[in-house]
Amino acid sequence: MREMEAMIKMAELGEVFTGTEAREALNMKKGAFYYHIRRLERDGIIERIGRNRYRLGLHSQGASDSFVLASVMVPESAVGYWSALNYYGMTEQIPRLTYVLTTIRRNYRNLESRGIKAVIIRKKKFFGFRVLRIAGRTVRITDPEKTVADCLDRPRNCGGIIEVAKALRLGVDVETVAENLRKMGSNAGLKRLGYLGEILGFEISGLNEEINEMKGYSLLDPTLGRKGRWNGKWRLIVNIPEGYLEEESEYDR
């Protein structure tokens, strides 16, 4: 059995488990089991807390370790949204959960108690990664432009539109962000990008004409209520207070 498989099966047992429980879950002979246990202890993935008792060793450590745990608990995933914004220094907010994107459909609700938020997306939206090496392991994370595109697509997963505005102020390639949104098929994300460009002082070539061909209105910030000002230019319901995005925060100074 590969070490990654062993990590996944142990993580499924919960934060604390016995050696007997782990060995039964792994269906291993005694010698092979303790070989894996020693390797996982050495790498800090698990820690011994008593005779024949272990716990996952990544719960209370830094963000990088939480990325490893999230990638183990949600295979075929990538760190993204609010967690990626924080990793790249594009927000001062520290998310309570580690956000990951995945195309694998299953029930991930129980993972939130372990500090992981798994967001299921369509396959065409699953691209634009960098690879991190953490504790000898490979973890994918969305690159800065894809991170901002994902947050424009689903502002709920990054703390709202204000966090996207902060990221755009710090400087990303907005043309690449727009291309990512087109590839994702995110009309709502393109509308939000166009509106933010007008507020923050950048322009995407041809975007306004493109949006004029779109039908329907989208909420600027889905984390807020539906009442707001109707903006025909960007096909948005602007449901934030006047001047909300123009105000410079301490983080932007």
Secondary structure, DSSP 8 states (H G I E B T S, - for coil): --HHHHHHHHHHT-SEEEHHHHHHHHT--HHHHHHHHHHHHHTTSEEEEETTEEEESSTTS-HHHHHHHHHHHSSSEEE-HHHHHHHTTS-S---SSEEEEE---S--GGGGGGTEEEEE--GGG---EEEEEETTEEEEEE-HHHHHHHHHH-GGGTTSHHHHHHHHHT---HHHHHHHHHHHT-HHHHHHHHHHHHHHT---TTHHHHHHT--S-EES-TTS-S--EEETTTTEEE-S-TTTTTS--GGG-
